């Protein structure tokens, strides 16, 4: 996977860590949070599957604002020129 110059910021990384520690967080939220944490302080990029999941989250009304924030962070670091 190519290197990514973008990294998760401290605010969204904290949200991601909190989400991962929350026993009541949905599997979708935890999946997005895991991707955000993986992109924190690394050159890792989000993969196609998580990008698709993030896109669905942003288009749906059933997810919380926190989950949508995680999804937005994942997509902001997406691979360009797919």
C-alpha positions in Angstrom: 0.0 0.0 0.0 1.4 3.4 -0.9 2.5 5.9 1.8 0.0 8.6 2.8 1.3 12.0 3.9 -2.0 12.7 5.8 -2.4 11.6 9.3 -5.3 11.5 11.8 -5.3 14.6 14.0 -5.2 14.4 17.8 -8.9 15.3 18.3 -10.3 12.5 16.0 -7.6 10.1 17.3 -8.9 10.7 20.8 -12.5 10.1 19.7 -11.3 6.9 18.0 -9.6 5.7 21.1 -12.7 6.5 23.2 -14.8 4.6 20.7 -12.6 1.6 20.8 -12.8 1.5 24.6 -16.6 1.9 24.7 -18.3 -1.5 25.1 -21.5 0.0 23.7 -20.0 1.4 20.5 -21.3 -0.3 17.3 -19.1 -2.6 15.3 -19.2 0.0 12.5 -17.9 2.7 14.8 -15.2 0.5 16.1 -14.1 -0.5 12.6 -13.8 3.1 11.6 -12.1 4.0 14.8 -9.5 1.3 14.3 -8.8 2.7 10.8 -8.4 6.2 12.3 -6.0 5.0 15.0 -4.0 3.0 12.4 -3.6 6.2 10.4 -2.4 8.2 13.4 1.3 9.0 13.3 1.9 6.6 10.4 1.9 6.7 6.7 -0.9 4.1 6.4 -3.8 4.7 4.1 -7.4 3.5 4.4 -8.3 0.5 2.3 -11.2 0.3 -0.2 -13.5 -1.7 2.1 -13.3 0.8 5.0 -13.6 3.7 2.6 -16.9 2.1 1.3 -18.1 1.6 4.8 -17.3 5.3 5.7 -19.1 6.5 2.6 -22.2 4.6 3.6 -22.0 6.0 7.2 -21.9 9.5 5.9 -24.9 9.0 3.7 -27.0 7.4 6.4 -29.1 9.1 9.0 -28.9 6.2 11.5 -25.3 6.9 12.6 -24.2 9.3 15.3 -22.3 12.4 14.7 -19.3 10.8 16.4 -19.4 7.9 14.0 -19.8 10.3 11.1 -16.7 12.2 12.3 -14.7 9.0 12.2 -16.0 8.2 8.7 -15.0 11.7 7.5 -11.5 11.2 8.9 -11.2 7.9 7.1 -12.3 9.4 3.8 -10.1 12.4 4.1 -7.2 10.1 4.1 -8.5 7.9 1.2 -6.3 6.8 -1.7 -6.5 9.3 -4.5 -6.7 8.2 -8.1 -8.2 4.8 -7.5 
